């Protein structure tokens, strides 16, 4: 497994709109906002804001892979090692990921992030 970088940190917030505005005021760009979560970026680094209604994962940090096959290989390897992992999920933006827990119960995400094509 060859990680490309740590791509984002996800935190729980009480008021999604207020938190998104706060981080935008700090200079982050709002990339995506749904009723239960939002995603902001500063350069290549991301911050996910999770509302209390968000059910996909708990607060976590996300590792990015540059190759989709590496996510599947990492999933199989971690599963074989007995690490708690969720199924791989294909996202609407072309990414794919799964969540896992470290030995202390902290959540992490392994995420394939395709290279953006210049417009």
N, C-alpha and C positions, 0 to 999 in steps of 0.2 A: 504494500500500500504506500503510495506516495502522495501525501497531502500537498495541495497547491498553496493553501493559506487558511488562516482562520477568517471566515467571511462575515460572520455576524454574531451578535449577542442578542438574545431575546429576553425581555424583562416583562413582568406583569405590571400593569398600570390600572388605576382605579377609573380614570376618565380618559378614554381613548382620544377623543377630540382635543382635550386640553393637553395631553401629553404630546400628541403629534404636533400641535402648534408650538409647544415649548421647544421641542427639538428642531423644528424648522427655524424658530427664532435664534437658535444656537448656530445655524448655518447649514443644517442638513437638508437634503432634498427629499420630499415625499415622493416615493416611487409607486406605492400601492396602498390603497386603504379599503378595507372591507368593514362590515359592521362590527366584527369581533377582533380584528387585528390590523396593524398598519406596518409598512416597511419603509424605512428611510435609509439614505446612503450619504456618506461623506467620502467622496472618491470611490475606492473599491470596497470600503468598509461599510457594513450594514448594521442597523439596529432594528429589531422587530419588537413592536409593542403589542403585547397580548392582553386583551381584556379578560375580565372574569368569565365571560361567556365562551372564550376560546377553548376548544376541547381537544385539539390535535396533539398538543404537547405542553409541558410545563416550561418555565424559564430554562433556557439552555444556551449553548454556544454552538455555532455551526462551522464545520470544517468543509472546505471546498476542494473538489477534485476537478481536473480539467478534462477527464476522459470518462464517459458514461460507463464503460465496462469496469472501471476501477470501483465504482460504487457497488456494482453487483458482486464483484470479487471480495470487496471489504465486507459486505453483508454476509456472504457465505462463510468467510473466514471467522468473523466475530461470532456468528451463530454456532459454528462448529466448536469454538472455544468456550461456549456456554455463556456468552455475554447476552444480556437481555436486549433484544432488538425488536423493533416494530417492522411490519412488512414495508418493502420499497414502494413508494408512492410516486406516480407520474403527475407532475403539476401542469397547470394550464399554460404556463409561460415557457415550457420546454425543459424545465429543470426536473430532476428526480432526486428523491432523498429517502432516508429512513432515520429513525431516532433510536438511540441506545442509552444505556445507563452505565456509568463507570462503577467501580467497586464501592464507592461511597454514596451511590444513589443519585449523583448529578446527571442530568440529561445532556446529551450531545446530539448533534445532527450531522450526518454525512450527506453532502449535497453535491450533485453534478450541476455545474453551471456552464452552459454552453458559451463559447466565445461570442461576444456581441459582434454583429456585422455592421460596419459603418453605413450610415444612411446616405 
